[in-house]
Amino acid sequence: MLGEIKSNSLYNVGLYCSNLDGDFAELGCHWGGTSFLLASILKPPHKIYAFDSFEGLPKSVEQDEFNLPEGYLIADYDWVKQYLSAHNERVNINSKVELYKGWIEDTLINIKDKSLSLIHVDLDLYAPTKFAIQTLWDQLVSGGFMVFDDYKWNSTPGVKIAVDEFFGDLFDYNHYYIECQLGVMKR
């Protein structure tokens, strides 16, 4: 669902981050395609922690403006688990990916002590994006990236609001912007 340009961008950032200390986190793995992409470049012994509610989107708030419907973008946990396992021989995915089911506010506790070199945030809404930034930014290693898939996507204005509230002036950070994806590097 990322499209060629954003997938290529994330792949290249992932290649860079795979040379840093720290694991990867994907918040909003949906059908697992991006988890597979990132796992294919992750170097052992590092892991990717993939999170999704598997119940679609939670209820939106005022900052989301367009009110994407609750339950929109639902995916099936068992299907994603099977999809990822089907690629085990090619990229040893079973030893690289840990899949978490549940709301971000309830499941990020599972990686609270992990150092992270790449955090891919594809949560589409203000509240979970804000929570993810506040919870994980301090776990990002120096030189690591937090990538926001929907920073300037027209139907997800809450993501931009959450990012801008946390970071303030993005020019204070090394960052990139391509299509609607934003990557912010931690110094």
C-alpha positions as CSV (number, residue, x, y, z in Angstrom):
1,M,0.0,0.0,0.0
2,L,3.0,2.4,0.3
3,G,3.6,2.7,-3.5
4,E,6.9,2.5,-5.3
5,I,8.4,5.8,-4.3
6,K,7.6,5.5,-0.5
7,S,8.6,1.9,-0.5
8,N,11.9,2.7,-2.2
9,S,12.6,5.5,0.3
10,L,11.8,3.3,3.3
11,Y,14.0,0.5,1.9
12,N,16.9,2.9,1.6
13,V,16.4,4.3,5.0
14,G,16.2,0.8,6.3
15,L,19.5,-0.2,4.6
16,Y,21.1,2.8,6.4
17,C,19.5,2.0,9.7
18,S,20.4,-1.7,9.5
19,N,24.1,-0.7,10.0
20,L,23.2,1.0,13.3
21,D,22.8,-0.7,16.7
22,G,19.1,-1.2,17.4
23,D,16.0,-3.1,16.2
24,F,13.2,-1.9,13.9
25,A,9.6,-1.2,14.9
26,E,6.7,-1.0,12.5
27,L,3.6,0.6,13.9
28,G,0.6,-0.2,11.7
29,C,1.9,-3.3,9.8
30,H,-1.5,-3.9,8.2
31,W,-1.1,-6.9,5.8
32,G,2.7,-7.3,6.5
33,G,4.2,-6.2,3.3
34,T,6.4,-3.5,4.8
35,S,7.3,-5.9,7.6
36,F,8.6,-8.3,5.0
37,L,10.4,-5.5,3.2
38,L,12.2,-4.4,6.3
39,A,12.9,-7.9,7.5
40,S,14.6,-8.7,4.2
41,I,17.3,-6.0,4.9
42,L,17.6,-6.4,8.7
43,K,20.9,-7.9,9.8
44,P,21.0,-10.5,12.6
45,P,20.7,-10.5,15.5
46,H,18.3,-7.5,15.2
47,K,14.5,-7.9,15.0
48,I,11.6,-6.0,13.7
49,Y,8.7,-5.5,16.1
50,A,5.5,-5.3,14.0
51,F,2.3,-3.9,15.6
52,D,-1.2,-3.6,14.4
53,S,-4.6,-3.6,16.1
54,F,-6.0,-6.0,13.5
55,E,-9.3,-4.3,14.2
56,G,-8.8,-1.4,11.9
57,L,-8.5,2.2,13.0
58,P,-9.6,3.4,16.4
59,K,-12.1,6.3,16.8
60,S,-10.7,9.5,15.4
61,V,-10.5,12.8,17.3
62,E,-10.9,16.4,16.4
63,Q,-7.4,16.8,15.0
64,D,-8.0,14.1,12.4
65,E,-10.6,16.4,10.7
66,F,-11.8,13.9,8.1
67,N,-12.9,11.3,10.6
68,L,-11.7,8.1,8.9
69,P,-14.3,5.5,9.9
70,E,-13.6,3.4,13.0
71,G,-12.6,-0.1,11.9
72,Y,-11.3,1.2,8.5
73,L,-8.2,-0.6,7.3
74,I,-8.8,-3.9,9.1
75,A,-6.4,-6.7,8.5
76,D,-6.4,-10.4,9.7
77,Y,-3.7,-11.3,12.2
78,D,-3.6,-15.0,11.3
79,W,-3.3,-14.2,7.6
80,V,-0.4,-11.8,8.3
81,K,1.3,-14.3,10.5
82,Q,1.0,-17.0,7.8
83,Y,2.1,-14.5,5.0
84,L,5.2,-13.7,6.9
85,S,6.0,-17.3,7.8
86,A,5.6,-18.3,4.1
87,H,8.8,-16.2,3.4
88,N,10.8,-17.8,6.2
89,E,13.1,-19.7,3.9
90,R,14.1,-16.6,1.9
91,V,14.8,-14.2,4.6
92,N,14.6,-16.2,7.9
93,I,11.6,-14.1,8.9
94,N,10.6,-16.3,11.9
95,S,13.7,-15.2,13.7
96,K,13.5,-11.6,12.7
97,V,9.8,-10.6,13.1
98,E,7.8,-10.4,16.3
99,L,4.1,-9.6,15.6
100,Y,2.0,-7.9,18.2
101,K,-1.8,-7.7,18.1
102,G,-3.6,-4.9,19.9
103,W,-3.8,-1.1,20.2
104,I,-0.5,0.8,20.3
105,E,-1.3,2.3,23.7
106,D,-1.5,-1.3,25.1
107,T,1.2,-3.1,23.2
108,L,4.2,-0.8,23.0
109,I,5.0,-1.8,26.5
110,N,6.4,-5.0,25.0
111,I,9.5,-3.1,23.6
112,K,9.9,-0.5,26.3
113,D,13.6,-1.5,26.9
114,K,14.6,-2.0,23.3
115,S,17.0,0.3,21.4
116,L,15.6,1.1,18.0
117,S,17.3,2.3,14.9
118,L,14.2,2.6,12.7
119,I,10.6,3.3,13.7
120,H,8.1,3.3,10.8
121,V,4.9,4.9,11.9
122,D,1.8,4.3,9.8
123,L,-1.0,4.8,12.2
124,D,-3.1,7.3,10.2
125,L,-4.5,9.2,13.2
126,Y,-3.5,11.9,15.6
127,A,-3.8,10.2,19.0
128,P,-1.9,6.9,18.3
129,T,0.8,8.8,16.3
130,K,1.3,11.2,19.2
131,F,1.5,8.4,21.7
132,A,4.0,6.5,19.5
133,I,6.3,9.5,19.2
134,Q,6.2,10.3,22.9
135,T,6.8,6.7,23.8
136,L,9.5,5.7,21.4
137,W,11.6,8.8,20.5
138,D,13.9,8.3,23.5
139,Q,14.5,4.7,22.5
140,L,15.7,5.7,19.0
141,V,19.5,5.5,18.7
142,S,21.6,8.4,17.5
143,G,21.5,8.4,13.7
144,G,18.3,6.4,13.7
145,F,15.1,7.4,11.9
146,M,11.5,7.8,12.8
147,V,9.5,7.6,9.5
148,F,5.9,8.9,9.2
149,D,4.2,7.3,6.3
150,D,1.2,9.8,6.2
151,Y,2.8,13.1,7.2
152,K,1.2,15.1,4.5
153,W,-1.5,12.8,3.2
154,N,-4.7,14.7,2.6
155,S,-6.9,12.3,4.5
156,T,-4.7,12.0,7.6
157,P,-4.1,15.6,8.8
158,G,-3.9,14.4,12.4
159,V,-0.5,12.8,11.7
160,K,1.0,16.1,10.6
161,I,-0.4,17.8,13.7
162,A,1.0,15.2,16.1
163,V,4.5,15.3,14.4
164,D,4.6,19.1,14.3
165,E,3.5,19.4,17.9
166,F,6.3,17.1,19.0
167,F,9.2,18.3,16.8
168,G,8.3,22.0,16.3
169,D,10.5,23.3,13.6
170,L,11.6,20.3,11.5
171,F,14.6,22.3,10.3
172,D,16.1,21.8,13.8
173,Y,16.4,18.1,12.8
174,N,18.0,16.2,9.9
175,H,15.0,15.0,7.9
176,Y,13.7,14.1,4.5
177,Y,10.4,14.5,2.8
178,I,9.3,12.5,-0.2
179,E,5.7,12.3,-1.5
180,C,3.8,12.5,1.8
181,Q,6.4,10.5,3.8
182,L,8.6,12.2,6.4
183,G,11.7,10.8,8.0
184,V,13.3,12.5,11.0
185,M,16.8,11.6,12.2
186,K,17.8,11.6,15.8
187,R,21.1,13.3,16.5
